[in-house]
Amino acid sequence: MRLIASLLLALPALAQALGSPDGQLQVDVSVNAEQQLVYTVQRAGQPVLLASRLGLVLEQGDFANGLKLVATSPVKAHHEHYTLAAGKKSSIDYRANEQRFTVANTGGQKLVLTLRASNDGLALRYTVDGAGRKQFKDELTSFAFPAEARAWLQPMSVAKTGWKRTNPSYEEHYQADITVGTAAPSHAGWVFPALFRSGANWVALTEAGMEGRFHASRLAADSTGGTYRIGLPEASEVNTNGHLLADVNGPLTTPWRVLAIGPLKTVMESTLGTDLAAPAVAFDKNKLKPGHASWSWALLKDDATVYDVQKRFIDYAADMGWNYTLVDADWDRKIGDAKMKALADYARTKNVSLLAWYNSSGAWNDTEYSPKSALLTKEARAREFARVKAIGIKGLKVDFFGGDGASMQAYYVDLLKETAAAGLLLNFHGATLPRGWARTYPNLLTVEAVRGLEFTTFTQEDQDKVPRHAAMLPFARNLFDPMDFTPMVFADIPNIKRATRNGFELAESVVFLSGIQHFAETPEGMATVPAYVKGLLRELPRHWDEVRFLDGEPGKYVVLARRAGKQWFIAGLNADDQPRDVLLDLAWLGAREGQLITDGAGEREFTEGKLAAPGAKLTLAPHGGFVARFR
């Protein structure tokens, strides 16, 4: 019997299959003839991923080759319930089937692969147990798509390029509907989330479970044959004198590699990006207030960061029923602590709270805006948090981070933990993708990590790309994580001709998900719109309970429905140069009639009407959009 067992272990392992709770998704894991760990994925009997590699390489052990499958755990049901303050759903039940596969290398060292299969996708991660130092060297995880698959991908910018050497900040335009295997524009690769269509199924790739000891990943530049591999940050993406790759003592556990899989509706409604994040740390619920903000810098830039203008924007927020005003860079030099406290005190009388900008950076870029280098150590952060709380500031916008290395990830997590303990809200700009942090740290209400509206105020070329870019974001960047695009302009952008109609701009307020939506429009621009538009924006919910994907195609158009309490808001935008007809199935609303706000005859005009359930046909204007509200 022992001889037979030994012979079986010497042969390629038979595939071990794990299925989703509904039986639609199947993952097969095996050790192939080359003694490499591989997996395949099918959904409803159709191939999604072909044979793809798994494994790690540490300085202390090779788990890529010479492997044997030595143990397979029983399948167990995994269930979590959690809530989100800044998410597309407020209350979430995550259910999956979990199984662990243990492989041994030629030296007898063991690697544990944990798989979770849920109805909307798959997640996997690795653990190497035991005492002692573990230094990450490489990861073999790959995603092999059939040759006919298509991809929607954002290039990763090269580190230390761009304005003041501030890249990478996840601020590039997407390449839409490209052949899988298309090489990235540079060695830096592609960012997460990455979107693919494989046969009848869509796949969104990302990662989650970033706890501050591991570097953040991406997809490598080389995807020859349609096989994408996990890629690593560049050497310069570190905190000053910090380390690049994971280097831990004791057990090493990687972040989750996350694949939302299914029809486009399934992927668009998936919450896997937060399902696989760690549970929430403690935060005072009385201070956890999502909402909307006025913000002068978007259109008025640096010269507006002065006392009188900020007071006017506080009045603007109060008039609109918004609960925040963001005071941007150089407030410490142009306004000062005493007058900032006066602004905070004044804002409080208007039921408005102040948010203040900070520069995260030390020596890793050449930015000069202040407060700068005030958050680099635990002691300095404690002093600064005490300072802003004494002023009456409720949250921070922290900008200009230095990339995705492990030491920079540790800096992010230190900020997240310490602001949570201090009772301060947080917004990261010039930053990495948050990868589920909004679940773990409820005070993180939004993150930029997008080529947002500010770029469209710099060049006409960026403005002209807005329609397709905005129609791409709900399918990738904003799929799982809150996004601070800073949307919505109805009047003029200085020296720029707007590429979108007003209905498109209004739709962004619902389509784009952000725990605090920082609206770019000024008081003067808002004064140009009809009272019914202002009324809707005054009453727009501050957080959402549910999302439904109704129609759309990445980079072309999108229609989403969001629920807050008993109200439903439906919004859509059209990136095409031609009108687009959309037929909406609204049977789930019953025989209800909603308020409809959409484009008028001119690019700067609105029209108000009615939208009736259970079925509705709409014609979206070129670069236009709509919002409908069902009470």
Secondary structure, DSSP 8 states (H G I E B T S, - for coil): -HHHHHHHHHS----EEEE-TTS-EEEEEEE-TTS-EEEEEEETTEEEEEEEE--EEETTEEESSS-EEEEE---EEEEEEEE-SSSS-SEEEEEEEEEEEEEE-TTS-EEEEEEEEETTEEEEEEEE-SSSEEEEEEE--EEE--TT-EEEE-B---TT-SGGG---SS----EEEEETT---SSTT-B-SSEEEEETTEEEEEEEE---SSS---EE-S--GGGEEEEE---TT-SSTT--SS-EEES-EE--EEEEEEESHHHHHH--HHHHTS-------GGG---EEEEESHHHH-GGG-SHHHHHHHHHHHHHHT--EEEE-TTHHHHTHHHHHHHHHHHHHHTT-EEEEEEE--SSSS----SSBSSSSSHHHHHHHHHHHHHHTEEEEEEE----SSHHHHHHHHHHHHHHHHHT-EEEE-S----TTHHHH-TTEEEE--S--HHHHTT-HHHHHTHHHHHHHGGGTTTTTS---------S-BTTB---S-HHHHHHHHHHS--SEEEE---HHHHTTS-HHHHHHHHH--SS-SEEEEEEEETTTEEEEEEEETTEEEEEEEE-SSS-EEEEEE-GGG-S-EEEEEEE-SSTT-EEEEEEESSEEEEEE-TT-EEEEEE-
